[in-house]
């Protein structure tokens, strides 16, 4: 199976690196200094599970030169998905499928709109990792986990083939959930409140989970995500907020979410795909989302500034 990793940041670099380490046929799509570093020195990953490197690696910034592949793991930021889906067209053959790993729940529909429904799967991951420099990924927390599946939840040969490829890699867990939509919303219930509360408080998870007022804010934001999901006929289990809070309590105290880091460092972020999506999807379903709306509206000026649409100093 020939696999493309489209986006070689903290997520794509780690999971693609593990595939390449296991001997799979992997091509990384990257650009600029990241591409140069991969081509000249390979990929270096620092991990709490053990450091590793891959050299040489296959890397390119030209999808047309790569040609048609079997699978594309889409690991760009959520707001980059439509552009990435368009850019990957030269690699998409009749049987090619795309696994989006973005934070949020809208990427599969965006891929399907651009490339056709038969090319889109649902997917998600759990990991705390980030780019530490060109060709260098740092994994600092959470046991790496991947899940993906057909949007209609049928078991297919292509999904089983990709699962088998990831299963041969060290340092990660992979599964095909019984219901990929439920799995994606479970992740959404974790990441959107974590990202939003972290960005508003500008504090690591160990701080805002321990302050009663911000802990309550986190729980209420999760409850809103659950309400929106159920209004959209996503069969989330009872007690999910409590389960997710227990998971959060076990995370490294210094942990931060990628959206939080982007906002704090003045970069464009996934605000629209996370707390903004909760508000938007809630409005469509007739579900009030006041906590997520507060988070979204509070962070929106910083997001607009990062995108050059407004200007102010802080």
Secondary structure, 3 states (H helix, E strand, C coil): CEEEEECCCHHHHHHHHHHHHCCCEEEEECCHHHHHHHHHHCEEEEECCCCEEECCCEEECCHHHHCCEEEEEECCCHHHHHHHHHHHHHHEEEEEEEEECCCCCCHHHHHHHHHCHHHEEEEEEEEEEEEEECCEEEEEEEEEEEEEEECCCCCCHHHHHHHHHHHCCCCCEEECCCCHHHHHHHHHHHHHHHHHHHHHHCCCHHHHCCCHHHHHHHHHHHHHHHHHHHHCCCCCCCCHHHHHHHHHHCCCCCCCCHHHHHHHCCCCCCCCCCHHHHHHHHHHHCCCCHHHHHHHHHHHHHHHHHCCCCCCCC
